[in-house]
Amino acid sequence: MNVQLQIKMNEKLFLKNPEQSELGRKIITHSIELIRQNGFENFTFKKLANMIGSTEASVYRYFENKHKLLIYLTAWYWSWLTFQVSFLSQNIDDPAVKLKKVIKLLASTVEDDIRTEHIDENMLHQVIITEGSKTYLTRNVSEDNQQQLFKPYKDLCALIGTMILECNPDYKYPKSLASTIIEMAHFQNFFMNNLPSLTDFGGHKDESEIIAFLEDLVFSIIRHPDLNQSKLK
């Protein structure tokens, strides 16, 4: 018997909870597929409705607009990833080993989670890499933030920041480094596959090189913060 993973979402992200109906789950499933195929700019509710054999009006009963839908998808992903990070790091006493496992998780291809039948995490991960920053690089970011729409992302950064402090309790910038790790893992992956001259990994397209780069960067900073700052003076 498969165990289903349920993630509680901020109710301000939707008009009607898509998890509670077959149509809502189809909206989530196929919006990920459509955004991955065509990009967020070319994604419309009309195209989505045609794909799922429904009407545009039906989609609007669930989501106010496509930007709210994109925030929903990214928030779901960050919540799911926070669960993975927590599960992966439990029962590990060495903080450095724990952080390395998290870095590997962030920089590696995501496998589909069989506990979430209507969401392909591998495909959603690709959407996050290419489209995720569009959720907060907007004029309405402050208003969205007041509604706590980005809380799952903040929770993930806070969790990783705690792990950084376990490696070095005196490190001054744990949350900044945590968000940098996440974003850099995604940017380097995107650059490796699309703008290879911006990375050192374009020739091989090997995720293990991104992991090695991030480990080198993170642990050089954490273990020798004073040395790194003195070089800048």
N, C-alpha and C positions, 0 to 999 in steps of 0.2 A: 504493500500500500504506500503510495506516494504521499509525503507530507507537504502540504501547501504552505508557502510562506506568504503571510499577510503583512503589508506595510501600511501603516496609518498615514494618510495624507492630510495636509492642511486644507480644510474645507473652503477656504477662500480661493483656492485654485480652480474650482469647478462649480458649475451650477447644479449639476446632478452627478452623483458619485458614479464614475464609469465602472468601478469594480463590482457594482451591484446588479448589473444586467449584461446579458449576452451582447447587445448592441454596444454598450459602453466598452466592454472588453475588446470587441472588434475594432472600435475606434482607436483604442490604444495600440493594438497589434499592428494595424495597417498604417497608422500615422507614422510609426517608427519606420516601417518599410518604405513608405512614400517619401519621407524626408531623407532617408538614406539614399534613395535612388535619384531624387531630383534636386535635393537641397531645400533649405527652409524658404528661400526667396521664391521658389517656384511652387511651393506647397500651398494648396488652398483647400478649404472645406468642401468645395464643389468637387474637386478631384478625389478627395477622400470619400465623399458620399458615393461617387460613381464606382469607386473600387469596392466598397462594402455592400453595394446594392441597396443604398438607403437614400435619404434626401438631405440636402444641405441644411434644411431647417432642423432635422433631427440631430445633426452634429452640434448645432448651436444650442440645443437644449442641454448639452453637457458642458460645453466650454464657451466662454464669452467671446474669445477670439483665438487665433492661432498662436499668438504669443503666450497666452495663458496655458495653452496646451503644451507648448515647448517647455515652459517653466515646470509644468506638471511632470513631464518626462524626465527632465534633468533632476528635479527634486526626488523623484522616485529612485532614480539611479544612485544619487548620493546617499539616500537612506539605505538602499540595498548594499552599497559598497561599504558603508559604515558597519553594517552587520557582518560583512565578510572580513573586514579588518579586525573587528572584535573577536570573531571566531578564530581567525588565523593566529592571533597573538596570544590567545589564552594558553595557560600552562607553559609559557616560555619565560624563563627567569632572566636570561641575558638580554638586557635592553638593546644592545647592538644587533643581536640576531633578530630580535623582534622588529626593529626598524628596517633592517635589510629585507625581511619578508614582506613588509608593507610596501617598500620601494619596488620590489619585484612585482607585487600585485598591481600597483598603479601603472607600471610601464609595460605590462605584458598583455597579450591578447586575452580578452575575457571569454570564458566559456559560458555557454547557455546554461542557466540554472533550471533544472527539471522541476523545481518546486514552484516555479512561476510559469504556468502553461501558456499564458497569453502574451508573455513578454520574452523576446529574444535578447538576452543581455549582451550577446556578442554584437548584434546589430545596433543595439542602443548605445553601446560603448563607442562605436564608430560615429554615431550621431553626436554624442557628447564631444568627441574630439573636434569635429568640424563645425558644430553649431552651438555648443554649450555656452560660449562666452556671449552669445547674442541675447541670452536671458537677462544679463545685468548691464551690458553696455548700451543702455538706453537712457532717454531723458526721464523716464519714470522710475528709475532704479530706487530713489529714496522712498517713493510711495510704496513700491513693491516691498522694499525692505521693512517698512513700518508694519506691513501685514505679515511679516516673518516668512515670506515666500522662499527666502534663501537659507532658512534655518538648517535644513539637512546638510548643506554645504559647510556651513559654519560648524556644525556638530562634528563633521568629519575632520575639519582642520583642527578643531580643539582636541580631538582624540589623538591625532598624529602629533600635535604640539606637546601633549602630555608624554608621548613616547620619546620625543626629542629631549625633554627635560629629564627623563629617566637616564638618558645617556650622559647628559651634562646639566645638572640642576642650576648651574650659574649662567647658562646660555640666555642671552637677553631677548632673543627674537623668535621664540618657538612657533607662534602662529604665523608670522610672516614666512618663515622657512617652510612650514607645513603647506601653506597655500602655494608657495613657489614650487615645491616638489610636485604637487598635483598638476599645476598648470604646465610646468616644464615637461613633465612626462607626456602630456598630450601634445604640446607644441612640437617637441622633438619627434614624436611619432608622425605628426602631420608633415613636418618638414622632410623627414626621411623619405616619405612616400610621394611627396608632391613638389617640394623645393629642396632637393638633396644638397645643393651647394651651400645651404645654410647650416648643414650639420657635417659631422665627420663620419656619418653612418650611411650616407646615401648610396655608396657603392655596393654595400653588402645587404642593406635593408634587414639588419639583424637586431632584434629587440634586446638581446643580451648586451649589446654595446651601449644601448641607452641606459640599461640597468647599471652597468659598470660605471658609466659617466655620472649618473645620479648618486651612486654610492660614494664615488670619489669626491664629488662636490659636497655632499651633505656631511660626510664624516670629517673632511678637511676643515669645514667651517665649525662643526660642533666641538671637535677635539682641540683645535688650535685657534680659537676666536681672537685672542690677543695678538698672535703672530700675524694673522690675516689683516687685522686692522693696522698694525705697525707698518706693513708693507705699503699701505695706502698713504701714509704720512710723508 
